[in-house]
Amino acid sequence: MSWFLPTFQLIRKAVEEAYEGVRCGDGGPFGAVVVKDDQIIVRCHNMVLKNMDPTAHAEVTAVREACKKLERYDLSDCEIYASCEPCPMCFGAIHLSKMKCLNDFLHRDWYMEHKQRQH
């Protein structure tokens, strides 16, 4: 199987998670998926509104949940797939967890430009 297809499918899962978060009103349109050994460990979306927690971005939530599930803070054998380029806080969480790879779908500059056009 090619590199593109699995990466595309995993990023699509992150985008689906972003849609789910918006649909249920949990937060902004951001999703993330953590993968270990080609298996999805967690799927998360932005939870800022639901948790009333400004740090509950999709990627931070995914890092937290993966650490809980694997019962460790070192995620160096995992990869994260995100619906959008992570903000500095999320990137920091990913970096501190030592994930070996970050794959994102949408660059934040495009998102911000598109968001500005809607207002």
All heavy atoms as an XYZ file, in Angstrom:
957
protein
N       0.852     -1.182      0.000
C       0.000      0.000      0.000
C       0.898      1.245      0.000
O       1.939      1.269      0.630
C      -0.901     -0.015      1.230
C      -2.047      0.940      1.137
S      -3.215      0.823      2.517
C      -4.068     -0.664      2.093
N       0.477      2.267     -0.677
C       1.287      3.477     -0.767
C       1.224      4.287      0.521
O       0.336      4.128      1.342
C       0.791      4.335     -1.934
O      -0.426      4.946     -1.595
N       2.180      5.211      0.674
C       2.207      6.100      1.830
C       0.990      7.004      1.837
O       0.393      7.250      2.864
C       3.487      6.938      1.768
C       3.486      8.073      2.722
C       3.863      8.049      4.026
C       3.059      9.422      2.465
N       3.702      9.280      4.593
C       3.211     10.155      3.653
C       2.564     10.075      1.345
C       2.890     11.493      3.745
C       2.241     11.412      1.447
C       2.413     12.106      2.644
N       0.577      7.476      0.667
C      -0.483      8.475      0.576
C      -1.816      7.977      1.107
O      -2.487      8.661      1.849
C      -0.649      8.947     -0.877
C      -1.765      9.938     -1.046
C      -1.604     11.250     -0.630
C      -2.981      9.559     -1.580
C      -2.629     12.174     -0.765
C      -4.008     10.469     -1.717
C      -3.826     11.775     -1.312
N      -2.216      6.772      0.726
C      -3.542      6.301      1.081
C      -3.759      6.208      2.590
O      -4.716      6.769      3.102
C      -3.829      4.963      0.399
C      -5.268      4.461      0.534
C      -6.246      5.483     -0.019
C      -5.415      3.140     -0.197
N      -2.869      5.548      3.346
C      -3.113      5.495      4.795
C      -3.077      6.887      5.428
O      -3.879      7.180      6.309
C      -1.995      4.622      5.333
C      -1.460      3.879      4.173
C      -1.740      4.729      2.969
N      -2.155      7.734      4.991
C      -2.073      9.087      5.534
C      -3.356      9.844      5.242
O      -3.929     10.476      6.129
C      -0.860      9.835      4.949
O       0.327      9.131      5.316
C      -0.782     11.261      5.473
N      -3.836      9.750      4.018
C      -5.080     10.414      3.644
C      -6.239      9.911      4.503
O      -7.054     10.689      4.996
C      -5.378     10.201      2.159
C      -6.708     10.740      1.739
C      -6.884     12.106      1.546
C      -7.796      9.902      1.571
C      -8.117     12.624      1.180
C      -9.033     10.408      1.205
C      -9.194     11.769      1.016
N      -6.335      8.608      4.690
C      -7.434      8.038      5.479
C      -7.378      8.507      6.931
O      -8.412      8.791      7.530
C      -7.398      6.508      5.421
C      -7.773      5.969      4.066
C      -7.579      4.471      3.961
O      -6.843      3.859      4.721
N      -8.248      3.869      2.986
N      -6.188      8.596      7.500
C      -6.061      9.027      8.892
C      -6.356     10.511      9.046
O      -6.999     10.929     10.013
C      -4.688      8.652      9.433
C      -4.503      7.146      9.597
C      -3.033      6.798      9.776
C      -5.339      6.609     10.744
N      -5.914     11.314      8.099
C      -6.254     12.735      8.137
C      -7.762     12.905      7.955
O      -8.382     13.741      8.604
C      -5.438     13.535      7.099
C      -3.979     13.625      7.572
C      -6.026     14.920      6.884
C      -3.044     14.299      6.620
N      -8.356     12.085      7.103
C      -9.809     12.135      6.933
C     -10.530     11.831      8.247
O     -11.534     12.469      8.578
C     -10.252     11.157      5.852
C     -11.718     11.350      5.493
C     -12.141     10.496      4.349
N     -12.556      9.227      4.933
C     -12.785      8.131      4.234
N     -12.607      8.120      2.941
N     -13.185      7.032      4.824
N     -10.008     10.893      9.026
C     -10.591     10.589     10.345
C     -10.515     11.818     11.249
O     -11.445     12.115     11.996
C      -9.886      9.416     11.007
C      -9.978      8.123     10.257
C     -11.269      7.427     10.526
C     -11.256      6.058      9.872
N     -12.560      5.510      9.683
N      -9.389     12.542     11.190
C      -9.241     13.761     11.994
C     -10.253     14.820     11.547
O     -10.864     15.500     12.378
C      -7.820     14.300     11.893
N     -10.450     14.948     10.247
C     -11.424     15.912      9.721
C     -12.847     15.500     10.121
O     -13.654     16.343     10.525
C     -11.286     16.057      8.190
C     -12.423     16.879      7.596
C      -9.932     16.678      7.838
N     -13.149     14.219     10.055
C     -14.467     13.731     10.507
C     -14.683     14.058     11.983
O     -15.778     14.450     12.390
C     -14.578     12.218     10.289
C     -14.700     11.809      8.839
C     -14.563     10.303      8.630
O     -14.368      9.551      9.623
O     -14.634      9.873      7.472
N     -13.641     13.901     12.762
C     -13.734     14.212     14.196
C     -13.992     15.703     14.395
O     -14.767     16.096     15.275
C     -12.457     13.777     14.906
C     -12.554     13.724     16.390
C     -13.575     12.714     16.924
O     -13.745     11.637     16.331
O     -14.208     13.026     17.955
N     -13.373     16.546     13.570
C     -13.614     17.990     13.649
C     -15.089     18.293     13.370
O     -15.714     19.077     14.089
C     -12.720     18.725     12.648
N     -15.643     17.675     12.329
C     -17.069     17.855     12.029
C     -17.943     17.408     13.199
O     -18.933     18.060     13.530
C     -17.458     17.076     10.767
C     -17.196     17.813      9.483
C     -16.093     17.502      8.693
C     -18.055     18.818      9.040
C     -15.844     18.168      7.507
C     -17.816     19.490      7.854
C     -16.708     19.160      7.093
O     -16.474     19.831      5.930
N     -17.590     16.294     13.816
C     -18.368     15.786     14.948
C     -18.361     16.780     16.104
O     -19.383     17.003     16.749
C     -17.804     14.431     15.407
C     -18.485     13.858     16.615
C     -19.968     13.552     16.429
O     -20.439     13.457     15.281
O     -20.673     13.419     17.450
N     -17.210     17.371     16.387
C     -17.124     18.355     17.461
C     -18.009     19.564     17.226
O     -18.653     20.069     18.149
N     -18.056     20.025     15.992
C     -18.914     21.162     15.650
C     -20.385     20.740     15.720
O     -21.221     21.454     16.275
C     -18.575     21.708     14.250
C     -19.612     22.724     13.790
C     -17.179     22.319     14.255
N     -20.685     19.563     15.185
C     -22.067     19.076     15.166
C     -22.660     19.009     16.577
O     -23.783     19.416     16.807
C     -22.137     17.688     14.528
C     -23.564     17.184     14.337
C     -23.635     15.708     13.980
N     -23.146     14.839     15.048
C     -23.778     14.595     16.197
N     -24.930     15.169     16.457
N     -23.261     13.782     17.100
N     -21.870     18.528     17.538
C     -22.409     18.388     18.895
C     -22.129     19.609     19.771
O     -22.491     19.618     20.949
C     -21.926     17.103     19.550
S     -20.161     16.914     19.687
N     -21.509     20.652     19.202
C     -21.331     21.903     19.924
C     -20.233     21.902     20.975
O     -20.232     22.753     21.862
N     -19.296     20.973     20.875
C     -18.225     20.881     21.875
C     -17.157     21.961     21.725
O     -16.510     22.330     22.696
C     -17.547     19.514     21.824
C     -18.424     18.401     22.361
O     -19.445     18.700     23.017
O     -18.093     17.223     22.122
N     -16.949     22.439     20.492
C     -15.903     23.439     20.279
C     -15.706     23.720     18.807
O     -16.546     23.382     17.974
N     -14.570     24.319     18.496
C     -14.250     24.709     17.133
C     -13.991     23.530     16.220
O     -13.905     22.385     16.659
N     -13.812     23.814     14.927
C     -13.705     22.762     13.908
C     -12.308     22.150     13.797
O     -11.621     22.297     12.789
C     -14.077     23.506     12.628
C     -13.552     24.891     12.874
C     -13.791     25.139     14.342
N     -11.910     21.457     14.846
C     -10.574     20.855     14.859
C     -10.651     19.437     15.393
O     -11.345     19.182     16.386
C      -9.614     21.684     15.716
C      -9.564     23.120     15.285
C     -10.287     24.082     15.963
C      -8.830     23.489     14.174
C     -10.269     25.407     15.550
C      -8.807     24.818     13.750
C      -9.525     25.776     14.441
N      -9.946     18.519     14.736
C      -9.926     17.126     15.160
C      -8.512     16.577     15.103
O      -7.660     17.102     14.385
N      -8.283     15.502     15.865
C      -6.965     14.869     15.878
C      -7.113     13.374     16.154
O      -8.032     12.945     16.856
C      -6.075     15.508     16.942
N      -6.196     12.611     15.573
C      -6.163     11.169     15.729
C      -4.742     10.774     16.100
O      -3.787     11.231     15.468
C      -6.568     10.472     14.400
C      -6.407      8.974     14.486
C      -7.988     10.836     14.019
N      -4.582      9.943     17.135
C      -3.267      9.423     17.513
C      -3.209      7.952     17.106
O      -4.146      7.188     17.376
C      -2.995      9.576     19.022
C      -1.663      8.941     19.399
C      -2.996     11.051     19.411
N      -2.103      7.591     16.451
C      -1.917      6.253     15.905
C      -0.659      5.628     16.482
O       0.376      6.288     16.606
C      -1.807      6.324     14.360
C      -1.492      4.975     13.759
C      -3.077      6.906     13.773
N      -0.759      4.343     16.832
C       0.393      3.553     17.293
C       0.339      2.215     16.578
O      -0.698      1.556     16.571
C       0.342      3.352     18.803
C       1.483      2.524     19.358
C       1.321      2.330     20.865
C       2.432      1.520     21.455
N       2.505      0.146     20.945
N       1.435      1.836     15.966
C       1.503      0.562     15.236
C       0.355      0.412     14.243
O      -0.296     -0.634     14.172
C       1.510     -0.617     16.221
C       2.703     -0.589     17.158
O       3.784     -0.112     16.737
O       2.552     -1.026     18.311
N       0.088      1.475     13.497
C      -0.956      1.504     12.467
C      -2.368      1.297     13.010
O      -3.283      0.974     12.257
C      -0.662      0.476     11.367
C       0.626      0.780     10.632
O       0.916      1.973     10.414
O       1.344     -0.174     10.276
N      -2.554      1.496     14.303
C      -3.872      1.388     14.926
C      -4.238      2.729     15.560
O      -3.399      3.355     16.220
C      -3.875      0.303     16.009
C      -3.585     -1.081     15.496
C      -4.680     -1.596     14.567
O      -5.858     -1.460     14.852
N      -4.275     -2.169     13.445
N      -5.476      3.149     15.384
C      -5.929      4.385     16.023
C      -6.069      4.131     17.520
O      -6.781      3.223     17.940
C      -7.259      4.867     15.427
C      -7.053      5.280     13.962
C      -7.827      6.034     16.236
C      -8.331      5.656     13.235
N      -5.365      4.941     18.303
C      -5.422      4.853     19.762
C      -6.547      5.734     20.287
O      -7.337      5.301     21.120
C      -4.074      5.290     20.397
C      -2.921      4.439     19.874
C      -4.138      5.244     21.914
C      -3.058      2.977     20.158
N      -6.602      6.984     19.809
C      -7.662      7.906     20.208
C      -8.058      8.792     19.036
O      -7.249      9.071     18.158
C      -7.265      8.811     21.415
C      -7.065      7.993     22.662
C      -6.048      9.636     21.119
N      -9.310      9.209     19.056
C      -9.860     10.208     18.134
C     -10.458     11.288     19.011
O     -11.278     10.999     19.874
C     -10.971      9.617     17.279
C     -10.532      8.627     16.260
C     -11.721      8.009     15.563
N     -12.517      9.016     14.859
C     -13.230      8.770     13.771
N     -13.286      7.573     13.267
N     -13.911      9.738     13.189
N     -10.052     12.533     18.810
C     -10.541     13.623     19.657
C     -10.870     14.843     18.809
O     -10.351     15.005     17.717
C      -9.478     14.009     20.693
S      -9.081     12.684     21.846
N     -11.725     15.686     19.370
C     -12.002     16.966     18.733
C     -11.898     18.069     19.786
O     -11.743     17.791     20.970
C     -13.379     16.975     18.051
C     -14.510     16.593     18.936
N     -15.060     15.335     18.926
C     -15.206     17.288     19.879
C     -16.042     15.282     19.804
N     -16.154     16.456     20.399
N     -11.987     19.296     19.317
C     -11.909     20.448     20.205
C     -13.020     20.364     21.248
O     -14.181     20.140     20.913
C     -12.044     21.716     19.354
C     -11.881     22.980     20.132
O     -12.686     23.283     21.001
N     -10.863     23.749     19.799
N     -12.656     20.532     22.528
C     -13.611     20.419     23.640
C     -13.678     21.712     24.454
O     -14.118     21.706     25.602
C     -13.198     19.264     24.551
C     -13.153     17.911     23.876
S     -14.783     17.287     23.477
C     -15.325     16.786     25.092
N     -13.226     22.819     23.884
C     -13.137     24.088     24.609
C     -14.489     24.512     25.183
O     -14.589     24.872     26.361
C     -12.541     25.188     23.707
C     -12.677     26.563     24.341
C     -11.074     24.882     23.405
N     -15.531     24.480     24.378
C     -16.850     24.937     24.842
C     -17.475     23.960     25.836
O     -18.021     24.377     26.857
C     -17.784     25.147     23.653
C     -17.347     26.219     22.651
C     -18.312     26.268     21.478
C     -17.218     27.570     23.323
N     -17.375     22.689     25.552
C     -17.984     21.694     26.440
C     -17.326     21.695     27.820
O     -18.002     21.635     28.837
C     -17.887     20.302     25.833
C     -18.534     19.250     26.708
C     -18.542     17.900     26.072
C     -19.271     16.940     27.006
N     -19.420     15.631     26.409
N     -16.000     21.761     27.845
C     -15.264     21.691     29.113
C     -15.011     23.058     29.739
O     -14.464     23.128     30.838
C     -13.926     20.987     28.910
C     -14.076     19.545     28.529
O     -15.154     18.971     28.591
N     -12.980     18.932     28.112
N     -15.366     24.134     29.019
C     -15.038     25.484     29.470
C     -13.554     25.569     29.840
O     -13.168     26.085     30.887
C     -15.910     25.911     30.663
C     -17.354     26.101     30.320
S     -17.507     27.482     29.170
C     -18.984     27.033     28.304
N     -12.741     25.043     28.939
C     -11.292     24.949     29.145
C     -10.594     25.435     27.880
O     -10.652     24.756     26.847
C     -10.914     23.491     29.445
C      -9.421     23.277     29.577
O      -8.627     24.233     29.420
O      -9.033     22.127     29.834
N      -9.955     26.603     27.927
C      -9.326     27.136     26.723
C      -8.145     26.308     26.220
O      -7.677     26.522     25.110
C      -8.880     28.545     27.140
C      -8.773     28.490     28.615
C      -9.796     27.499     29.081
N      -7.676     25.349     27.010
C      -6.575     24.488     26.561
C      -7.061     23.170     25.971
O      -6.247     22.341     25.569
C      -5.597     24.174     27.718
O      -6.250     23.333     28.672
C      -5.089     25.439     28.375
N      -8.357     22.969     25.890
C      -8.898     21.688     25.427
C      -8.992     21.625     23.899
O     -10.002     21.194     23.340
C     -10.245     21.420     26.076
N      -7.928     22.032     23.240
C      -7.855     21.919     21.782
C      -7.796     20.441     21.411
O      -7.433     19.592     22.234
C      -6.622     22.628     21.248
C      -6.659     24.115     21.412
N      -5.760     24.938     20.783
C      -7.474     24.926     22.137
C      -6.024     26.199     21.104
N      -7.058     26.212     21.928
N      -8.106     20.123     20.173
C      -8.163     18.732     19.726
C      -6.843     18.000     19.952
O      -6.825     16.880     20.470
C      -8.543     18.678     18.248
N      -5.737     18.637     19.572
C      -4.443     17.962     19.674
C      -4.031     17.756     21.125
O      -3.531     16.685     21.488
C      -3.360     18.764     18.933
C      -3.623     18.916     17.450
C      -4.436     20.157     17.094
O      -5.139     20.709     17.960
O      -4.355     20.575     15.926
N      -4.242     18.765     21.973
C      -3.910     18.623     23.399
C      -4.784     17.539     24.018
O      -4.297     16.688     24.775
C      -4.076     19.966     24.148
C      -3.952     19.774     25.644
C      -3.040     20.980     23.657
N      -6.057     17.539     23.688
C      -6.968     16.517     24.201
C      -6.532     15.132     23.728
O      -6.536     14.170     24.506
C      -8.413     16.813     23.759
O      -8.786     18.113     24.246
C      -9.385     15.794     24.292
N      -6.112     15.028     22.475
C      -5.648     13.744     21.940
C      -4.383     13.267     22.660
O      -4.260     12.088     22.990
C      -5.397     13.853     20.442
N      -3.451     14.178     22.918
C      -2.234     13.815     23.654
C      -2.607     13.335     25.057
O      -2.125     12.292     25.516
C      -1.233     14.991     23.714
C      -0.113     14.719     24.698
C      -0.671     15.284     22.328
N      -3.463     14.076     25.730
C      -3.885     13.693     27.089
C      -4.536     12.314     27.101
O      -4.219     11.473     27.949
C      -4.873     14.721     27.651
C      -4.264     16.042     28.007
C      -5.342     17.027     28.423
N      -4.754     18.313     28.785
C      -5.410     19.458     28.751
N      -6.689     19.499     28.382
N      -4.812     20.581     29.098
N      -5.462     12.100     26.175
C      -6.188     10.826     26.146
C      -5.275      9.659     25.770
O      -5.419      8.564     26.317
C      -7.370     10.910     25.179
C      -8.455     11.869     25.632
C      -9.058     11.491     26.979
O      -9.338     10.298     27.206
O      -9.252     12.398     27.814
N      -4.350      9.888     24.843
C      -3.407      8.820     24.461
C      -2.504      8.461     25.639
O      -2.240      7.277     25.883
C      -2.581      9.250     23.253
N      -2.033      9.471     26.363
C      -1.195      9.211     27.542
C      -1.961      8.401     28.584
O      -1.427      7.446     29.166
C      -0.693     10.516     28.154
S       0.565     11.357     27.179
N      -3.214      8.763     28.808
C      -4.043      8.012     29.766
C      -4.241      6.574     29.304
O      -4.105      5.636     30.085
C      -5.412      8.677     29.934
C      -5.414      9.914     30.768
C      -6.834     10.459     30.863
C      -6.846     11.890     31.333
N      -8.190     12.466     31.283
N      -4.576      6.417     28.033
C      -4.866      5.083     27.509
C      -3.634      4.184     27.556
O      -3.732      3.001     27.903
C      -5.399      5.180     26.087
C      -5.866      3.852     25.533
C      -6.672      4.023     24.279
C      -7.242      2.677     23.872
N      -8.138      2.809     22.747
N      -2.479      4.746     27.207
C      -1.244      3.949     27.186
C      -0.537      3.935     28.546
O       0.464      3.241     28.712
C      -0.304      4.475     26.103
C      -0.845      4.370     24.676
C       0.098      5.069     23.698
C      -1.068      2.921     24.276
N      -1.049      4.740     29.477
C      -0.503      4.850     30.835
C       0.972      5.244     30.840
O       1.796      4.687     31.565
C      -0.715      3.541     31.606
C      -2.174      3.205     31.780
C      -2.403      1.924     32.548
O      -1.497      1.066     32.620
O      -3.518      1.788     33.094
N       1.269      6.249     30.015
C       2.630      6.794     29.969
C       2.586      8.150     29.270
O       1.640      8.443     28.550
C       3.593      5.854     29.259
C       3.183      5.456     27.858
C       4.077      4.330     27.339
N       3.545      3.695     26.170
C       3.823      4.046     24.918
N       4.639      5.048     24.672
N       3.308      3.398     23.908
N       3.613      8.959     29.515
C       3.650     10.277     28.884
C       4.541     10.309     27.649
O       4.512     11.263     26.892
C       4.089     11.357     29.873
C       5.501     11.188     30.377
C       6.573     11.720     29.679
C       5.759     10.482     31.540
C       7.871     11.547     30.125
C       7.043     10.309     31.994
C       8.101     10.846     31.282
O       9.381     10.657     31.724
N       5.336      9.296     27.433
C       6.229      9.223     26.277
C       5.493      8.533     25.127
O       5.245      7.331     25.167
C       7.492      8.439     26.640
C       8.493      8.362     25.499
O       8.129      8.638     24.331
O       9.651      8.010     25.780
N       5.148      9.316     24.128
C       4.414      8.789     22.969
C       5.319      8.716     21.735
O       4.867      8.901     20.604
C       3.189      9.665     22.692
C       2.184      9.818     23.829
C       1.067     10.784     23.427
C       1.622      8.473     24.249
N       6.589      8.442     21.956
C       7.566      8.457     20.858
C       7.313      7.373     19.813
O       7.855      7.455     18.711
C       8.989      8.355     21.401
O       9.146      7.183     22.175
N       6.490      6.401     20.121
C       6.147      5.374     19.141
C       4.785      5.640     18.498
O       4.213      4.760     17.863
C       6.191      3.982     19.770
C       5.288      3.847     20.986
O       4.780      4.878     21.491
O       5.084      2.708     21.437
N       4.299      6.863     18.639
C       2.991      7.245     18.088
C       3.139      8.372     17.070
O       4.156      9.060     17.027
C       2.067      7.722     19.213
S       1.701      6.467     20.448
N       2.086      8.547     16.283
C       1.983      9.656     15.331
C       0.649     10.340     15.559
O      -0.305      9.717     16.012
C       2.036      9.147     13.890
C       3.316      8.446     13.534
C       3.324      7.955     12.089
O       2.483      8.421     11.284
O       4.156      7.103     11.785
N       0.589     11.623     15.224
C      -0.669     12.356     15.342
C      -1.048     12.911     13.975
O      -0.191     13.371     13.214
C      -0.594     13.475     16.410
C      -1.979     14.052     16.687
C       0.432     14.533     16.048
C      -2.069     14.880     17.954
N      -2.326     12.830     13.677
C      -2.904     13.356     12.443
C      -3.926     14.401     12.857
O      -4.797     14.118     13.679
C      -3.566     12.239     11.638
C      -2.564     11.220     11.152
C      -2.088     10.218     11.994
C      -2.059     11.279      9.862
C      -1.147      9.297     11.563
C      -1.110     10.359      9.422
C      -0.666      9.374     10.272
O       0.270      8.483      9.840
N      -3.809     15.602     12.310
C      -4.664     16.712     12.723
C      -5.378     17.315     11.521
O      -4.853     17.309     10.408
C      -3.823     17.784     13.418
N      -6.567     17.845     11.780
C      -7.357     18.450     10.709
C      -6.793     19.791     10.266
O      -7.136     20.288      9.195
C      -8.807     18.626     11.158
O      -8.870     19.471     12.286
N      -5.936     20.383     11.066
C      -5.374     21.697     10.779
C      -3.994     21.792     11.416
O      -3.698     21.063     12.365
C      -6.296     22.767     11.360
S      -5.861     24.456     10.926
N      -3.165     22.668     10.913
C      -1.852     22.875     11.517
C      -2.028     23.279     12.982
O      -2.797     24.191     13.289
C      -1.107     23.971     10.762
C       0.260     24.245     11.327
C       0.939     25.428     10.651
O       0.262     26.196      9.938
O       2.146     25.578     10.854
N      -1.342     22.615     13.903
C      -1.518     22.919     15.332
C      -1.046     24.323     15.713
O      -0.085     24.847     15.149
C      -0.652     21.876     16.037
C      -0.463     20.800     15.036
C      -0.489     21.460     13.693
N      -1.725     24.903     16.685
C      -1.299     26.181     17.249
C      -0.032     25.929     18.080
O       0.343     24.778     18.328
C      -2.414     26.767     18.114
S      -2.654     25.921     19.690
N       0.638     26.983     18.538
C       1.853     26.789     19.332
C       1.642     25.947     20.597
O       2.499     25.126     20.940
C       2.283     28.217     19.677
C       1.768     29.038     18.534
C       0.442     28.396     18.182
N       0.516     26.115     21.280
C       0.258     25.319     22.484
C       0.156     23.833     22.127
O       0.748     22.982     22.791
C      -1.030     25.774     23.169
C      -1.407     24.924     24.372
S      -3.005     25.344     25.088
C      -4.135     24.903     23.776
N      -0.594     23.529     21.086
C      -0.760     22.139     20.675
C       0.556     21.547     20.192
O       0.889     20.407     20.511
C      -1.820     22.042     19.580
S      -3.480     22.421     20.171
N       1.291     22.346     19.423
C       2.596     21.867     18.964
C       3.490     21.561     20.162
O       4.212     20.566     20.165
C       3.271     22.885     18.041
C       4.588     22.384     17.524
C       4.633     21.474     16.488
C       5.768     22.798     18.108
C       5.849     20.981     16.026
C       6.985     22.317     17.669
C       7.029     21.404     16.617
N       3.437     22.401     21.189
C       4.227     22.160     22.396
C       3.855     20.845     23.062
O       4.732     20.080     23.483
N       2.558     20.556     23.159
C       2.112     19.298     23.765
C       2.586     18.098     22.943
O       3.054     17.096     23.495
C       0.594     19.285     23.901
N       2.493     18.216     21.633
C       2.949     17.137     20.746
C       4.458     16.936     20.913
O       4.936     15.805     21.047
C       2.585     17.453     19.281
C       1.067     17.432     19.108
C       3.262     16.481     18.325
C       0.571     18.083     17.829
N       5.186     18.020     20.941
C       6.646     17.957     21.099
C       7.031     17.334     22.439
O       7.895     16.450     22.501
C       7.237     19.361     20.966
C       8.702     19.418     21.219
N       9.626     18.922     20.324
C       9.395     19.897     22.272
C      10.838     19.104     20.825
N      10.728     19.691     22.001
N       6.385     17.766     23.514
C       6.712     17.248     24.842
C       6.350     15.771     24.997
O       6.983     15.055     25.777
C       6.019     18.075     25.927
C       6.571     19.493     26.094
C       5.678     20.293     27.037
C       8.006     19.470     26.597
N       5.365     15.318     24.250
C       4.999     13.894     24.308
C       5.947     13.039     23.465
O       5.869     11.819     23.500
C       3.565     13.688     23.832
O       3.467     13.884     22.433
N       6.806     13.706     22.695
C       7.844     13.053     21.878
C       7.287     12.233     20.713
O       7.918     11.286     20.254
C       8.743     12.173     22.746
C       9.426     12.938     23.860
C      10.265     12.023     24.721
C      10.850     12.843     25.864
N      11.509     12.009     26.833
N       6.097     12.599     20.226
C       5.561     11.878     19.072
C       6.513     11.981     17.907
O       7.133     13.014     17.688
C       4.187     12.408     18.697
C       3.121     11.822     19.559
S       1.524     12.037     18.828
C       0.633     12.561     20.264
N       6.611     10.889     17.147
C       7.600     10.847     16.073
C       7.157     11.540     14.793
O       7.973     11.835     13.942
C       8.011      9.408     15.780
C       6.906      8.520     15.261
C       7.411      7.108     15.047
C       6.288      6.181     14.651
N       6.774      4.824     14.521
N       5.869     11.812     14.658
C       5.408     12.392     13.403
C       4.128     13.190     13.612
O       3.253     12.782     14.363
C       5.162     11.269     12.389
S       4.860     11.859     10.726
N       4.047     14.313     12.949
C       2.853     15.158     12.939
C       2.430     15.327     11.494
O       3.227     15.737     10.646
C       3.157     16.521     13.561
C       2.202     17.663     13.252
C       0.823     17.386     13.830
C       2.744     18.974     13.788
N       1.190     14.985     11.199
C       0.625     15.151      9.862
C      -0.593     16.043      9.982
O      -1.502     15.735     10.756
C       0.200     13.790      9.301
C       1.359     12.838      9.204
O       2.140     12.913      8.278
N       1.483     11.939     10.168
N      -0.608     17.142      9.239
C      -1.777     18.016      9.303
C      -2.330     18.270      7.919
O      -1.646     18.122      6.920
C      -1.479     19.324     10.041
C      -0.380     20.125      9.414
O      -0.561     20.592      8.275
O       0.672     20.300     10.050
N      -3.598     18.640      7.888
C      -4.326     18.783      6.633
C      -4.363     20.213      6.123
O      -4.110     20.475      4.963
C      -5.745     18.254      6.822
C      -6.628     18.434      5.624
C      -6.347     17.772      4.444
C      -7.743     19.244      5.679
C      -7.156     17.931      3.332
C      -8.561     19.405      4.573
C      -8.269     18.746      3.399
N      -4.688     21.140      6.987
C      -4.991     22.502      6.561
C      -4.067     23.487      7.267
O      -3.965     23.472      8.480
C      -6.454     22.805      6.916
C      -7.053     24.106      6.460
C      -7.046     24.191      4.939
C      -8.477     24.222      6.973
N      -3.408     24.324      6.517
C      -2.503     25.309      7.097
C      -3.306     26.415      7.768
O      -4.302     26.884      7.233
C      -1.602     25.895      6.010
C      -0.444     26.645      6.560
N      -0.524     27.958      6.908
C       0.816     26.248      6.852
C       0.640     28.366      7.375
N       1.465     27.339      7.353
N      -2.895     26.852      8.950
C      -3.670     27.840      9.718
C      -3.818     29.172      8.994
O      -4.808     29.866      9.193
C      -3.067     28.042     11.111
C      -1.782     28.807     11.130
C      -1.329     29.116     12.555
N       0.011     29.622     12.506
C       1.084     28.913     12.752
N       0.976     27.660     13.077
N       2.277     29.447     12.679
N      -2.862     29.555      8.148
C      -2.992     30.814      7.403
C      -4.212     30.773      6.484
O      -4.953     31.743      6.377
C      -1.729     31.103      6.587
C      -0.541     31.455      7.466
O      -0.744     31.796      8.653
O       0.595     31.370      6.975
N      -4.420     29.631      5.810
C      -5.598     29.491      4.966
C      -6.857     29.567      5.812
O      -7.819     30.237      5.451
C      -5.566     28.160      4.218
C      -6.731     28.012      3.285
C      -6.782     28.370      1.977
C      -8.028     27.501      3.613
N      -8.036     28.109      1.466
C      -8.817     27.576      2.445
C      -8.602     26.996      4.765
C     -10.145     27.157      2.410
C      -9.929     26.574      4.732
C     -10.681     26.657      3.564
N      -6.860     28.881      6.942
C      -8.034     28.877      7.819
C      -8.364     30.295      8.281
O      -9.516     30.715      8.228
C      -7.789     27.960      9.027
C      -8.877     28.065     10.060
C     -10.104     27.441      9.862
C      -8.701     28.807     11.221
C     -11.118     27.550     10.795
C      -9.713     28.923     12.157
C     -10.917     28.291     11.932
O     -11.920     28.415     12.863
N      -7.357     31.044      8.732
C      -7.595     32.394      9.239
C      -8.091     33.314      8.126
O      -8.989     34.122      8.342
C      -6.324     32.957      9.884
C      -5.921     32.219     11.154
S      -7.234     32.099     12.390
C      -7.349     33.792     12.918
N      -7.526     33.177      6.929
C      -7.974     33.995      5.805
C      -9.431     33.668      5.471
O     -10.249     34.561      5.261
C      -7.082     33.731      4.588
C      -7.472     34.542      3.370
C      -6.599     34.215      2.175
O      -5.397     33.973      2.362
O      -7.151     34.194      1.062
N      -9.775     32.391      5.428
C     -11.134     31.970      5.123
C     -12.102     32.443      6.216
O     -13.189     32.924      5.930
C     -11.184     30.449      4.993
C     -12.541     29.929      4.647
N     -13.120     30.112      3.421
C     -13.427     29.235      5.391
C     -14.315     29.563      3.418
N     -14.530     29.021      4.607
N     -11.685     32.338      7.459
C     -12.515     32.757      8.590
C     -12.801     34.263      8.510
O     -13.920     34.697      8.749
C     -11.802     32.414      9.898
C     -12.592     32.720     11.130
C     -11.814     32.302     12.364
C     -12.526     32.712     13.613
N     -11.798     32.388     14.819
N     -11.786     35.053      8.150
C     -11.938     36.505      8.062
C     -12.930     36.886      6.966
O     -13.678     37.840      7.109
C     -10.588     37.160      7.801
C      -9.580     36.861      8.867
C      -9.140     38.091      9.604
O      -9.282     39.181      9.093
N      -8.614     37.908     10.786
N     -12.936     36.130      5.871
C     -13.850     36.425      4.769
C     -15.302     36.198      5.160
O     -16.196     36.772      4.569
C     -13.506     35.564      3.552
C     -12.371     36.148      2.747
C     -12.264     35.435      1.432
N     -11.072     34.591      1.508
C     -10.927     33.427      0.929
N     -11.876     32.923      0.202
N      -9.824     32.753      1.051
N     -15.551     35.359      6.149
C     -16.921     35.055      6.559
C     -17.514     36.156      7.432
O     -18.714     36.196      7.632
C     -16.957     33.729      7.314
C     -16.656     32.555      6.423
C     -16.657     31.246      7.189
O     -16.525     31.227      8.402
N     -16.808     30.154      6.466
N     -16.701     37.030      7.977
C     -17.198     38.076      8.887
C     -17.338     39.409      8.217
O     -16.919     39.733      7.231
C     -16.276     38.218     10.088
C     -16.256     36.984     10.923
N     -17.284     36.648     11.756
C     -15.340     36.003     11.038
C     -16.998     35.521     12.364
N     -15.824     35.105     11.945
